[in-house]
Each structure stands twice: as C-alpha cells, then as structure tokens.
Amino acid sequence: MSVRDLVLATHNRGKLVELADRLGALPVRLHTMDSLRLPPAEESGDTFEANAKIKAEACSLRTPHLVIADDSGLEVDTLGGEPGVRSARFGGPRLNDDDRNRLLLERLAGTAWEDRAGRFVCVVSLARNGAEIVRFRGEVAGIIALEPRGTRGFGYDPLFYYPPAARTFGELTLDEKAAVSHRGQALAAAAAWLLRNED
C-alpha cells in the first residue's frame, strides 16, 4: 500500500496527540492544520456528526489531501445531555480545561453518585475536496467523579470515572485510554477503513 497524506483537522493539542498515536502506524504522512497554515472551521452544528462533517469538509477545501476531523464531547444525563456539542466551549470561550471542570462540578453539586452518569461521544469524519466520504462514531459510558483525579489526558478526562478500570481517564495511560475510549473506538474504525481503501 502506498503512503498517502492525511491532514489532522484540529488545533486541539490533546486531540492531535491521540490522533497521531492511533494513526501514525498506518502508511500515511500526517499533517497538522498549523503546519499547513489552515484556519479553524466554525462549529455551527447541533450534533457531533454535523460538526465533524463541517470541520472535515471545510479543511478539505483548502488542501488536496485526505482530511480527518473529530468532534467529541461529554454528555451528562442529569444535565440533559450538557455540555454535549458545546463541551469545548462550556462556560464561554475564556475558560480553560480546569475552569470547565470546576464549572461542571459546580453544576453537579449535591448530585448523588448514582445520578452522575454520563458518556463521552466521538464522531470522526473523513473528507476530500469539500465532501465527506465516511464517518465513524464511538461512545463510552462512565460517571462524573466528585473531584478531578489524574493528570493525563485533557478536557474532562480527570472527571470521567470509568468503572471497568476503577480509574478516571485522567489516570489512564495513552494506550489504556485508547483501548476503551470514544475516540479510540472511532479512530480504530477509521484506521481499518483507511487500510481497506486506497486513495
């Protein structure tokens, strides 16, 4: 199989690490949006599927290469699915990951352990020449912890307690997280598709 170029359509450093880790073993040359000087797309969709498609298609209009984009977030049942597609913008654009985690804990203050269920969702879209080719979805269920635990990962990982491992995603290694996570599932499916389909 010939080596092909693949653009990782995100400016999120944490996502770039996970995308490169899962896709780097494929016969691909990985490019970032920064290295190609590509601007971010406006995430105007109401679903993870819509936003992943928007980002992949917008980026693919600015490069001849195949593009892979991810949209993901945390859905908390007792909050009606929030922060959902607004996960990266929860509380406003000026907040960082720690601020958003504190805000989430404030919103869940007094909520019993059994009522703190949630899930991470990831949708990965591949596009070329402004058109989506294929997309994949991954989900993983967990519980929102009472306080942050662990320093690995990014975003809400320190608050996402994964019962089968008895640890938060913030306490898992990159490989441990990838084996069970929403993004790991979607990227595994995308990697399998890439191996089966030539440009």
C-alpha positions as MATLAB code, in Angstrom:
seq = 'MSVRDLVLATHNRGKLVELADRLGALPVRLHTMDSLRLPPAEESGDTFEANAKIKAEACSLRTPHLVIADDSGLEVDTLGGEPGVRSARFGGPRLNDDDRNRLLLERLAGTAWEDRAGRFVCVVSLARNGAEIVRFRGEVAGIIALEPRGTRGFGYDPLFYYPPAARTFGELTLDEKAAVSHRGQALAAAAAWLLRNED';
ca = [
       0.000    0.000    0.000;
       1.384    3.394   -0.964;
       1.914    6.123    1.587;
      -0.696    8.891    1.418;
      -1.070   12.286    3.023;
      -3.601   12.774    5.816;
      -4.466   16.084    7.449;
      -5.488   16.104   11.119;
      -8.185   18.785   11.181;
      -7.885   20.071   14.734;
      -5.940   22.699   16.646;
      -6.576   20.895   19.962;
      -3.198   19.646   21.235;
      -4.704   16.788   23.217;
      -6.635   15.522   20.208;
      -3.550   15.819   17.991;
      -1.625   13.545   20.350;
      -4.356   10.900   20.293;
      -4.933   11.141   16.542;
      -1.227   10.831   15.767;
      -0.831    7.973   18.230;
      -3.651    5.936   16.689;
      -2.990    6.769   13.033;
       0.789    7.091   12.993;
       1.364    3.371   12.395;
      -0.600    3.490    9.130;
       1.092    4.126    5.784;
       0.349    7.860    5.985;
       2.173   11.171    6.201;
       0.407   13.174    8.883;
      -0.041   16.925    8.538;
      -1.462   19.363   11.065;
      -3.551   22.435   10.373;
      -0.798   24.560   11.904;
       1.848   23.108    9.597;
      -0.368   23.836    6.581;
      -1.486   27.221    7.982;
      -5.160   26.270    7.791;
      -7.772   28.230    9.783;
     -10.312   26.514   12.062;
     -13.855   25.980   10.849;
     -16.847   27.388   12.719;
     -18.536   24.556   14.607;
     -22.127   25.569   13.962;
     -23.763   22.131   14.039;
     -26.170   20.820   16.671;
     -24.735   17.292   16.691;
     -21.284   15.709   16.853;
     -21.918   14.275   13.373;
     -22.700   17.696   11.937;
     -19.662   19.375   13.472;
     -17.248   16.626   12.434;
     -18.579   16.878    8.875;
     -18.333   20.680    8.873;
     -14.715   20.611   10.056;
     -13.614   17.852    7.689;
     -15.265   19.371    4.633;
     -14.078   22.919    5.350;
     -10.494   21.804    5.806;
     -10.601   19.566    2.725;
     -11.498   22.572    0.550;
      -8.124   24.114    1.415;
      -5.849   21.123    0.763;
      -5.649   18.381   -1.873;
      -5.039   15.796    0.836;
      -7.460   13.479    2.595;
      -8.695   15.085    5.829;
      -9.793   13.536    9.122;
     -11.744   15.593   11.667;
     -13.091   14.746   15.089;
     -15.926   16.220   17.093;
     -16.400   14.937   20.584;
     -17.767   15.834   23.952;
     -19.223   14.828   27.270;
     -22.944   14.224   27.804;
     -24.196   14.200   31.405;
     -27.623   12.665   31.881;
     -28.764   14.752   34.839;
     -27.814   17.926   32.926;
     -29.995   16.957   29.990;
     -27.013   15.932   27.890;
     -24.933   19.024   28.572;
     -22.296   20.111   27.882;
     -22.615   17.939   24.748;
     -21.508   19.556   21.479;
     -20.581   22.657   23.488;
     -18.094   20.727   25.644;
     -15.061   22.700   24.457;
     -16.951   25.979   24.900;
     -18.802   25.136   28.128;
     -19.000   28.291   30.223;
     -17.627   30.535   27.487;
     -14.524   30.839   25.324;
     -12.290   32.291   28.033;
     -12.358   29.198   30.240;
      -9.606   26.581   30.148;
      -9.931   22.868   30.893;
      -9.564   23.335   34.658;
     -12.188   26.090   34.656;
     -14.649   23.909   32.722;
     -14.091   21.011   35.098;
     -14.778   23.286   38.066;
     -17.937   24.586   36.388;
     -19.156   21.055   35.724;
     -18.586   20.104   39.365;
     -20.491   23.219   40.447;
     -23.418   22.264   38.202;
     -23.423   18.790   39.779;
     -23.007   19.945   43.379;
     -25.171   17.833   45.669;
     -25.891   15.260   42.960;
     -25.719   11.679   44.247;
     -23.160    9.267   42.792;
     -25.853    7.151   41.139;
     -27.167   10.241   39.339;
     -23.816   11.322   37.869;
     -23.860    9.029   34.815;
     -22.565   10.339   31.531;
     -20.810    9.372   28.353;
     -18.065   10.559   26.090;
     -19.026   10.640   22.404;
     -16.711   10.995   19.421;
     -17.519   11.249   15.734;
     -14.705   11.078   13.179;
     -15.267   12.280    9.616;
     -13.040   11.794    6.567;
     -13.390   14.170    3.626;
     -11.762   15.185    0.373;
     -12.442   18.098   -1.979;
     -15.179   19.502    0.230;
     -17.209   16.295    0.520;
     -17.482   13.859    3.410;
     -16.522   10.313    2.415;
     -17.255    8.322    5.548;
     -17.760    8.821    9.278;
     -17.449    6.727   12.439;
     -18.851    7.085   15.959;
     -17.613    5.861   19.337;
     -19.145    6.077   22.828;
     -18.032    5.129   26.316;
     -20.139    5.269   29.488;
     -18.870    6.467   32.841;
     -19.599    8.502   35.957;
     -18.666   12.100   36.692;
     -16.282   11.943   39.652;
     -16.676   14.079   42.753;
     -13.282   15.690   42.148;
     -10.563   15.602   39.472;
      -8.217   12.612   39.567;
      -5.122   12.146   37.432;
      -3.021   14.455   35.299;
      -3.081   12.605   31.984;
      -5.313   13.290   29.007;
      -7.119   16.596   28.554;
     -10.533   18.194   28.816;
     -12.870   16.356   31.167;
     -10.644   13.262   31.457;
      -9.809   13.849   35.170;
     -13.547   13.858   35.990;
     -14.583   10.901   33.831;
     -14.559    7.821   36.072;
     -14.519    4.610   34.041;
     -15.906    1.791   36.253;
     -14.234   -1.210   34.492;
     -10.817    0.324   35.213;
     -11.817    1.835   38.588;
      -9.955    4.970   37.466;
     -10.654    8.203   35.667;
      -9.468    8.775   32.123;
      -7.028   11.236   33.673;
      -5.382    8.306   35.450;
      -5.104    6.041   32.382;
      -2.079    5.862   30.101;
      -2.499    6.885   26.484;
      -2.698    3.244   25.393;
      -5.113    2.288   28.180;
      -7.428    5.145   27.299;
      -7.257    4.473   23.555;
      -8.260    0.850   24.079;
     -11.627    1.811   25.596;
     -12.333    5.466   24.819;
     -14.847    7.040   22.488;
     -12.070    8.468   20.323;
     -10.152    5.199   20.392;
     -13.208    3.332   19.081;
     -13.887    5.832   16.288;
     -10.224    6.001   15.255;
      -9.890    2.215   15.226;
     -12.795    2.066   12.791;
     -11.297    4.888   10.711;
      -7.889    3.182   10.648;
      -9.448   -0.079    9.480;
     -11.282    1.792    6.727;
      -8.078    3.534    5.630;
      -6.289    0.198    5.384;
      -9.088   -1.235    3.234;
      -9.484    1.739    0.916;
      -6.819    3.212   -1.329;
      -6.967    6.830   -2.457;
];
